[in-house]
Amino acid sequence: MNKWLVAFFTSAALMASPVFATERADIGWEWIEQGAMIVDVRTPQEFADGHLDNAKNYPLSELDKHFANIDKDSQIVLYCRSGNRSGKAFQYLTAQGFTNLHNAGGLVEMQQAK
């Protein structure tokens, strides 16, 4: 019985993840279509290997420098490789008073959702 429950919950988690990932990427594209600023928080090297059109490369470790003069009500879509660093950027910027942010996940996720 325990093996069956583990298999069931593992399958459910695997099926739920892509739904969430697609949803956050889809919302990211909706915001971009509305004119949101697109921010890639990966390293410059990762950015050079490929990025979304019109994205600005503001690495996670340099957010304070890049966002110093940006209106805190600006609509901003964040992404990275997997959604982890953009999630950290979301938390940091929220703590700094930014109010209109969306973590769209990873680059490949965004590209596949388009």
C-alpha positions, 0 to 999 in steps of 0.5 A, spaced: 500 500 500 505 504 501 509 503 495 502 505 491 501 511 495 508 514 493 507 512 486 500 516 486 503 522 489 509 522 485 505 521 479 500 527 481 506 532 483 509 530 476 503 532 472 501 538 476 508 541 475 508 543 468 501 546 469 503 551 473 510 552 469 505 553 463 501 558 467 506 562 470 509 563 463 503 564 459 501 570 464 508 572 463 507 573 456 500 576 457 504 582 461 509 582 456 504 583 451 501 589 455 508 592 455 511 590 461 519 590 462 522 584 461 528 582 466 533 576 465 536 575 472 541 570 469 549 571 469 551 575 463 554 569 460 547 565 460 544 571 457 549 572 451 547 564 450 540 566 449 535 570 451 528 573 450 527 579 445 527 586 448 529 583 455 534 587 459 540 583 463 540 585 470 543 579 474 540 577 481 547 579 484 546 586 481 539 588 482 540 593 487 544 597 482 539 596 476 533 597 480 535 604 483 531 608 478 526 604 476 518 606 478 516 601 483 509 601 480 512 599 473 510 592 470 516 587 470 516 580 468 522 576 471 525 570 468 532 566 469 534 559 467 529 555 472 525 560 476 529 559 482 533 566 481 527 570 478 523 567 484 529 570 489 529 577 485 521 577 486 522 576 493 527 581 493 524 587 489 517 586 493 521 587 499 524 593 496 517 596 495 516 594 487 508 592 487 507 589 480 512 583 479 511 577 475 516 571 476 515 567 469 519 562 470 525 559 466 527 561 459 526 555 456 519 555 459 517 561 456 520 560 449 515 553 449 509 557 452 510 562 446 
